[in-house]
Amino acid sequence: MKSFASAIIAATAAAEFMAFDSSLDGSSKNYFLSAKSWSEAEVTGGSVKIHGNNSLFLRSAESMDNSALVKPYLLGGSIEYDVELLD
């Protein structure tokens, strides 16, 4: 159990956050993206490039705490984004 706890602490300490500007309910917001340690993602301006089989977490602060996850209320709302598939 000690090695598991050490691995969790090490993973949290090594977390990298990428600044990402977006809008929520029509107003511009500064967010942070976090990816899994074994994957890659890049933020360039208003674009995000996700490499391979990956996912990102949108956060309101540079924190791995679940309270920092952005969870917009979507009932009656929508999410809009463009996807460009590359070779």
Order of alpha helices (4+ residues) and beta strands (2+ residues): alpha-beta-beta-beta-beta-beta
